[in-house]
């Protein structure tokens, strides 16, 4: 999105953007700045409406959340994706043309066979030789066309392989969090909308690493990232086939589940907790004692929530409730 604000207005907005970033402890990255500037400018109504609503609902505004807003409301050009799709369309068009030409040639070739058959005359050798000669020429033309079609298929197969790799790369960049290998927040939002359209019942599990800040403060950010990655691997292991796991905050994961009741979600959460409890972190120096990873887990079943953000917020509140009460897990709305 391009802005054409006069210098005075731009400076005023920049001040508000800096205040917004500082208020939510967001680094001044280009992506964070663009989303914040768009919000301050009120130039994107859907983005403004969503962010104002989530601010009222005390949704955590962090890098992961801002990235979701960017992909949902700002990054709509998808130039690289469009270029790939255009290339695929070109290949399909070429194959379609080749197929049409092949169909026509088959029809012509069939007519040639019939004509040759009708003109073969044992009593007229010259006439039969002429018919057979025309049939041979027609066969050669048909074989040449088949070779061209075969070449088009080989080219399409090679292009398909290349474009698949490009599309897979694009998919990972847009959908997968590079630090944990789990889905990004905006994908969970898309999945929620799809399942809501299918009238599925939804549950969300919020898994918060309570002492991640302690790991980072005492042992460095690299150790903190390692903790997140190891926890994420455990989540993937237990949720790979039953739900959609994503990183939804700096130290929070959310698992989206369809057609599963909270009690079943609780069983999944318990398996994840036990798996994380078995994690061991060993220092290369050999003399550093790492603490155990502490998790707060909350579960929410969709009632009237309109989208993923609202459902994830309920699950996050449940996780905070579990932490406050000293429980392993808390189910939102449970007695």
Helices and strands as residue ranges (DSSP letters): H 7-23, H 30-41, H 45-56, H 63-69, I 70-74, H 79-119, H 125-175, H 185-197, E 202-209, H 212-219, H 221-239, E 244-249, E 252-258, H 262-277, E 295-301, H 308-325, E 329-331
